[in-house]
Amino acid sequence: MGLLEQMRARSLRQRGAAWVRADGRRRAEMPVAAFHGNGLVSQLEILRGDLAEVLYQATAADTDYRFGIRITDLEQDDDAALATLSDGATVRAELVVGADGPHSTVRRLAFGPEENFVKHLGGYHAWFTAPDTVGLDGWFLMYQAPGILASLRPSHDPAMAKAGLAFRSEPLKYDRRNLDEQRGLLADRFAGAGWQSASLVTAAREAEDFYFDEFAQIHMDRWSSGRVTLVGDAGYCASPLSGMGTSLALVGAYVLAGELGSADDLDADRLAAALDRYHAVMRPYVDRCQKLPKGIDGYLPKTAADIVITAMVMKYVQRWPFRIVAERKWFSTADAVDLPDYPSRSSARRA
């Protein structure tokens, strides 16, 4: 499909990651070349919106996209699934694939309430676009204070940055649709926090692309039920802490498509067999991606001493012999799946 070259053309030009003090001085750096370009900042970094655009353009000609529409009800029998949409229309399909994120409506309708599958990891995070107030020059900067993190990373516009604010917390009750309430939570947590925290809280209030959510994973025994299956965060979210969300989604979509394509038709038995194979290929990879040895502690240290230790680890882990251990333990997950080589099939129009 030529997608890799398109992604390379849209990838961010980054020099590396750095951990900074409140006054901006650096505690530690990890250049992009560390770990052969597969470290915290990789050689191929693409923004979510750019990736979505590449995938959309590659599939728009033979896919029926319906923007602003969601599934409100889902029924199924041995022969088909029937989805009712928010515009009142119904769609009858051989298979419904839920790829609608960690708060998946498809998962709720087919498998039950979200709380049955979510594992809270101990914190919350926000992402949004903000002015580059520090002159990033290609660096992803992270400032840690006890229990919080503020970050700025480059974007395609040199005057703007992709900003992040994160904090430790037990589960909070808040309205996921009320962005002002979420911005208020950030303002409370980052009051007087130092570095660029004040300007980032202000930018969060003005950002049109503001996103706020908990650090969480989705754990399920199976991702398929009859003629409904799940892909990506909807079925096996590993959390942003893993850095594996995009890889899991794309690998999952590839494996699911390959297993479905190998079936002559999708009668109940063949579909069940294809979904079983999808599960068998993906389960070891999902389990590996969801393993977070340090949990949230490395990202959001509890104490000032922990912050110093984190910076020291990031500095010395790039040196021999620690580098060899880190490569095997931390930076090899993306390759921890043996992908089948599925035969290509001509595409039919799909929704």
N, C-alpha and C positions, 0 to 999 in steps of 0.2 A: 504493500500500500504506500510505500515511501514515507511512512510516518516518522521514522527515526531522523531522517535528514531535516524534515520540517521542525521537529522538536529541537534539534541542534541549532537550527537557524533562529529559534525563538528563545533559546536558553539564556539565562542571565550570565553576564560576565562578572564573576566574583573572584576575589583574591583569597578569601578564607574567612575564618571565624575568630573572634577575639573576645576575651572576657575583660571588662573594664571596671575601674573603681568609680566612686561617685564623682571624682574630679576629671574623669575621662582617661586617666592613665591606664595602661593595659597591664593586667595581671598575667595573661597568657595568650598565645596565638596558636592557631592551627591552620596553616596555609592550605589552599585547595589541593596542592600536590601531595599532601600527606596521605598516606594509605592508598597511594596510586589513584588519587582522585575519587575515592569512595569513602571519605571521612564524613565529618559532620556537615561540611559543605562539599558537594561533589562537583565533578567536572561538567555534569549535565544537570543543571537546576532549571526547571521550568515552572512558571507560575501556574496555579490552578486554572485561571481563566484562559491562559494561552493553550494549555493542554486541552481544555474543553473545546476551544475553537478549532484546534487541529482535528480532533476526533469528529466534531460536528461537520466540518467541511468534507471530511473523507467519507462520511456516511449519508449526507443530506440527500443525495440523488436517489437513493433507494430505501429511505427510511421515512416513515410518516411521523414527524415530530409534531407534538401538540403542546405548545408552551402555555403555562398558566393553568394547566388542567391537572387534576390529581384523582386518584382512585378513592372512592368513598365507600364502596361495598364490593365484596368478592365472594363468589359462589363457585363451586366446582363439582363435577361428577367424573365418572370414568373416562368420558370422551372429551371434555373441554372445561375450561374455566371461563366464567362470565364476570367481567369487571364493569361496575357502574362508575361513571366518571362524574366529576363535579359539575360539568355542563349538562348533565342529564343523559348523555349518550351511554350506550353500552357497547362493549367489545367482547366478542367471543374468540378465545384463543386456545391453541393446544397447550401453551405454557405461558404463565405470567412470571416474569423475572423482576424481583424487587431489587433495585439498585438505588434506593432512595435514602441512603445515609443512615447514621446511627439511630435516628429517631424515626425509623421506617414505618410508614403507614401500612405497606404491604405485609411487613412482619407482624404488626399488631393484628391485622385482619385475619391472617392465616395461622399465626402461632400463639397469639395471646399478648398480654400487656408488656410494655417495655421493661418494667421493673423485674420481670422474670428472667431477663437476660443481661441486664446492665451491671457492670462491675465498676463502682466509683473508685478512682485511683488517688483521691485526696487533694484535688485542686481544680481550678478553673482557668480558662485562658480566653483572650480576646485578640482578634487580628483585624487590621484596618490599614488604610493608606494614610500617611502623614508626611508633612514636609521633612526633608532631610536637614535637620538642624545642626548636624555635627560634621558634615563632609565625609561621607562614608568611604568614598574612593574605592568602591568594590568590596568593602569589608562588612561582614555580618557581626554587629556589635551586641553583646549581651551584658547587662548590668544586673548583678544579684545582690539583694539585701535579704536578711533573714525572712524566709517564707515568701519572697516575691521575686519576680524577674521582669525587667523591661528590655526590649530589644528593638533594633533597627537593622533592616537588611536592604540591599539595593533593589531598585526596580528598573524598568526600562527608561523611565524619566529620571535623569540625574538630579532633578530638583525635589523628587519625591522618594519616599521609602515605604517599605512594608513594615509596619510596626506591630509589636506584640506586647501584651501585658498579661502576666499570669501570677496567681497567688495560691497558696495552700489553704485548704478549707475542708471541713466536713461537708456533707451534702447540704445545699441551700435550697430553700423554697423560693422560687421567683417565677415570674411570668415570662415564658420563652418568647412571647410576642411583644413584650414591653422593652424596647431597646433603651429607653431612658432609665428604667429601673436598673438595667444591667450596667449602664454607664455610671450610675450612681454607686453601684457596688465597687467599681474600679476606683472612683474618686475617693471613697472611704479608705480603701486598702492602700492607695498610693499617696495619700496625703503626707507630704514631707519626706518622701522616700528617697529623694536625691537623684542625681544624674539628670536625665531628661524626663523624669516621671511627670512633672507638672505640665510640660508642653504636650506630652503624649496623652494625658487625660483630656486636655483641651481638644487635641486633634480627634480623639475618640468621639467626643460629643458632636463634632462637625462632619465626621466621615460618613459617606453614603454607603460604603461597603463594610460597615461595622458588623462583626460576627463574634458572638460570645457563646461559650459552651463549657461543659465540664470535661476534665480529663477522665475518660472512661473507656472501657472495652465492652464489646458484645461477645458473650460466650453462649454457644448453642451446641446441643448434642448433634443436631442435624440441621441443614439449611434448606431442606426440601420437604414438602408435604403435598402428596398428590401431584397436582399440576401447577404448583407454586414453588419457586425456588428463589434464593437470595444470593446476591453477589456483592462483594466489597464490604463497606462499613455496615450495611444493613444486616449482614450475616456474621461478620467476623472482624469488626472494627478492632484495631490494635492500639488505637489512640495516637495523637500526634507525637507522643513521647517516643514511639517506635520508629518514626520516620518511614514507615512502610505502607502507609495508606494507599498511595497511588500504585505501588507495585502489587499489593494484594488485589486491588480492584482490577487492574489490567490482566494480571495472571489468571485471576478467577474468571474473568470474561473469556479469555482465550481458551482455558480448559473447558468451561461449560460449552462454548460454541463448538469446540472440537469434538466433545463427546456427543453432543446432539447431532452434529453433522455426520457422525459415523453410523447413525441409525437410519435404516431405510425409510421408516416412518415413525411417528410418535404415538403409536397405540400405547395403552396403559403399561404393558409389560416392557416394551422397548424403552419407553420414557423412564420408567423406574430404574431400569438397568443403566441407562446413560447417566442419570442423576447419582446413582450409587458410585459410578466410576469417577464422576466429578468430585464427589466427597472423598473418595479414596486418594485421589491425586492431591487434593488441596489440603486435607487435614494435617499432614505433617508440616507443611509449609506454614499454615495458619498457626499451629501450635508454636513453631519456632519464632514467628514474628510477634506473637503475643507475650513472649517471655521478656520481661523487663527486669534484669537482675537487680538494679538499684531502685526500681520503681520510680517514684517522683523525686527522690532525695537528691539525685545528681543534678536535676533541672532546677529544683526549688529547695536548696539547702535550708536547714532549720536555723543554724547559728552562724555567727561570723567566722568561727573556727572551721565550720564545714565549708564555707565559701572559699577560704584560703586553701583548704585541702583539695577541693574540686579543681581550682586553678592549677595547683601543683600537679595533680593527676593529668590534666589536659596537656600540660607542658611536657612532662616526662614520658607520657605514654607514646609519644612520637619517636622516642629514642630506643635504640637496641639495648637490651633484648625485650623490653616491654612492648615495643611495636609489634613484634611477631605474635605475642599473646593477644593484643588488642585486635589485630587483624582477624584472628580466628574467632574471637569471642564476640566482638562488637560490630565489625564492619564486613562480615561475610554473609549476613542474613539474606541479602538480596539474591544471592546465588544458591540459596539452600533449597532449591526445588529442581527436580528432574522433569523438564517439560516434554511431554510427548510431541512427536512431529506429526501433526494431523494433516491428512490430505486436504488440498483446497477444493472447495465446492463452489459452483456458481451461485450467486446470491439471488434470493427472491425478495420481493418488496416486503418490508417488515415494519412493524410498529413497536 
